[in-house]
């Protein structure tokens, strides 16, 4: 697995966490009386009218992170721009390396006898190895192009995250949601030893 694949999987994992933290423990709660249900429905309808998922999507299209601000998920904005910052760094790095290797490779083709001074250190050390210059040139060009693709995916994930959060904006969070991990023992069958394990209990 290349380092680009690892970066892509890492960012998808981060996005998965962002989306699921928005929906974790969110559940619509029932009311004890018809009057409370009606009042709650009117309040929810008012919030829905004010909070529009379409607006969140458009805001994130125009300016990444703006949809998250609209959803009042301000902590996600640094995450969004940190991702763009990482991609920008790798785009600049790979583009710089690609141009340097390309210059060395092209100059080697124009000067097969190595009569002229090398254009950079890459040609100086690998001037007699056109295959190395070519492979390195193609390698950094491919990495740069892949980073462009990953940046586009990150931009789309930013929009999807804002849209999902906007849809979940009016859901109520159940305060009784809890998770408990505790040891558990299984009653053995005759002739078998006592078995132990871990039990996960979710309360909602």
Secondary structure, DSSP 8 states (H G I E B T S, - for coil): --HHHHHHHHHHHHHHHHHHHHHTTB-----SSHHHHHHHHHHHHHHHHHS-HHHHHHHHHHSTTHHHHHTT-THHHHHHHHHHHHHHHHHHHHHHHHHHHHHHHHHHHH-TT--S--SSHHHHHHTT-HHHHHHHHHHHHHHHHHHHHHHHHHHHHHHHHHHHHHHTTT--B-TT-EEEEEEEEE---TTS--EEEEEEEEE-
